[in-house]
Amino acid sequence: MNDFFAAIEFMQRYPQATGKVGITGFCYGGGVSNAAAVAYPELACAVPFYGRQAPTADVAKIEAPLLLHFAELDTRINEGWPPYEAALKDNNKVYEAYIYPGVNHGFHNDSTPRYDKSAADLAWQRTLKWFDKYLS
């Protein structure tokens, strides 16, 4: 986790950057994206793909708009979504969440049999639009 956080801090200071930093990650990296949103309230946005949610007690620390992608068949990750969403709502956080029907954890990874091109393409299109909105 420290390496990911070091990368955020590097980008925040990088002279050729705009100063706006966003993050995305898949699986473990999705959890890192949620954790980074807690640890770095100055993030411009975060886009976790099927990642472990941050503890609900920490949601109040999140300032970054979140775009969250979930796989319908990923019961292990999805069981944490209802309390996380409730905490996001209770704390008036900006977020959008999508649950992609009929796909499993890793649906965006084209090197595995779980890859689903249509879900991956749609999720990526939404991700790029989110980044355009919050990082431009």
C-alpha positions as CSV (number, residue, x, y, z in Angstrom):
1,M,0.0,0.0,0.0
2,N,2.9,2.4,0.8
3,D,4.1,2.2,-2.8
4,F,0.7,3.3,-4.1
5,F,0.6,6.1,-1.6
6,A,4.1,7.2,-2.6
7,A,3.0,7.4,-6.2
8,I,0.1,9.7,-5.3
9,E,2.5,11.9,-3.4
10,F,4.9,12.0,-6.3
11,M,2.2,13.0,-8.7
12,Q,1.0,15.7,-6.4
13,R,4.4,17.3,-6.6
14,Y,5.3,16.4,-10.2
15,P,6.1,19.8,-11.9
16,Q,4.5,18.9,-15.3
17,A,1.2,17.7,-13.7
18,T,-1.9,19.8,-13.2
19,G,-2.0,19.1,-9.5
20,K,-5.1,17.0,-9.8
21,V,-4.6,13.4,-9.0
22,G,-7.0,10.5,-9.6
23,I,-6.7,6.9,-9.0
24,T,-8.1,3.6,-10.4
25,G,-7.4,0.0,-9.5
26,F,-8.6,-3.5,-10.1
27,C,-9.1,-6.2,-7.5
28,Y,-6.5,-5.4,-4.8
29,G,-5.9,-2.1,-6.6
30,G,-9.6,-1.4,-6.3
31,G,-9.2,-1.7,-2.5
32,V,-6.2,0.6,-2.7
33,S,-8.3,3.1,-4.6
34,N,-10.9,3.1,-1.8
35,A,-8.1,3.3,0.9
36,A,-6.4,6.2,-1.0
37,A,-9.7,8.1,-1.1
38,V,-9.7,7.9,2.7
39,A,-6.0,8.7,3.2
40,Y,-5.9,11.5,0.6
41,P,-9.0,13.6,0.8
42,E,-7.4,16.0,-1.7
43,L,-7.7,13.3,-4.5
44,A,-9.6,14.7,-7.4
45,C,-11.4,11.3,-7.9
46,A,-11.2,7.6,-7.4
47,V,-12.4,4.7,-9.5
48,P,-12.2,1.3,-7.8
49,F,-13.0,-1.8,-9.8
50,Y,-14.4,-4.6,-7.7
51,G,-12.2,-3.6,-4.7
52,R,-12.6,-4.0,-1.0
53,Q,-14.5,-1.1,0.4
54,A,-13.0,1.3,3.0
55,P,-14.3,0.9,6.6
56,T,-17.6,2.7,6.9
57,A,-16.3,4.6,9.9
58,D,-13.7,6.2,7.6
59,V,-16.2,7.3,4.9
60,A,-16.5,10.8,6.4
61,K,-12.9,11.4,5.5
62,I,-13.5,10.9,1.7
63,E,-13.8,14.0,-0.4
64,A,-13.0,12.6,-3.8
65,P,-15.9,11.7,-6.1
66,L,-16.1,7.9,-6.4
67,L,-17.0,5.9,-9.4
68,L,-17.4,2.3,-8.3
69,H,-17.6,-0.8,-10.5
70,F,-18.9,-4.1,-9.2
71,A,-19.4,-7.6,-10.8
72,E,-22.8,-9.1,-10.1
73,L,-21.4,-12.5,-9.4
74,D,-18.7,-11.3,-7.0
75,T,-20.5,-12.1,-3.8
76,R,-17.4,-11.7,-1.6
77,I,-16.8,-8.1,-2.6
78,N,-20.4,-7.2,-3.1
79,E,-21.4,-8.1,0.5
80,G,-19.6,-5.0,1.7
81,W,-21.4,-2.7,-0.8
82,P,-24.7,-2.1,1.0
83,P,-23.1,-0.8,4.2
84,Y,-20.5,1.2,2.2
85,E,-23.2,2.8,0.1
86,A,-25.3,3.6,3.2
87,A,-22.2,5.4,4.7
88,L,-21.6,7.3,1.4
89,K,-25.2,8.4,1.4
90,D,-25.2,9.3,5.1
91,N,-22.1,11.4,4.6
92,N,-23.4,13.1,1.4
93,K,-20.5,11.8,-0.7
94,V,-20.5,12.2,-4.5
95,Y,-20.5,8.8,-6.1
96,E,-21.9,6.6,-8.8
97,A,-21.9,2.8,-8.7
98,Y,-22.5,0.2,-11.3
99,I,-23.1,-3.5,-10.9
100,Y,-22.4,-5.3,-14.2
101,P,-24.9,-8.1,-14.7
102,G,-23.8,-11.7,-15.2
103,V,-20.1,-11.0,-14.8
104,N,-17.6,-12.0,-12.2
105,H,-14.6,-10.5,-10.3
106,G,-12.0,-9.7,-12.9
107,F,-14.3,-9.1,-15.7
108,H,-12.0,-6.3,-17.0
109,N,-8.9,-8.5,-17.2
110,D,-8.6,-9.7,-20.8
111,S,-6.0,-12.4,-19.9
112,T,-8.5,-14.6,-17.9
113,P,-11.7,-16.5,-18.8
114,R,-13.7,-14.1,-16.7
115,Y,-13.1,-11.3,-19.1
116,D,-16.3,-9.8,-20.5
117,K,-15.6,-7.4,-23.3
118,S,-18.9,-5.6,-23.3
119,A,-18.9,-5.0,-19.5
120,A,-15.2,-4.1,-19.7
121,D,-15.7,-1.6,-22.5
122,L,-18.7,0.0,-20.8
123,A,-16.9,0.3,-17.5
124,W,-13.8,1.8,-19.2
125,Q,-15.9,4.3,-21.1
126,R,-17.5,5.4,-17.8
127,T,-14.1,5.6,-16.2
128,L,-12.6,7.8,-18.9
129,K,-15.7,10.1,-18.7
130,W,-15.3,10.3,-14.9
131,F,-11.6,11.2,-15.3
132,D,-12.4,13.8,-17.9
133,K,-15.0,15.3,-15.6
134,Y,-12.9,15.5,-12.5
135,L,-9.3,15.7,-13.8
136,S,-9.7,18.2,-16.6
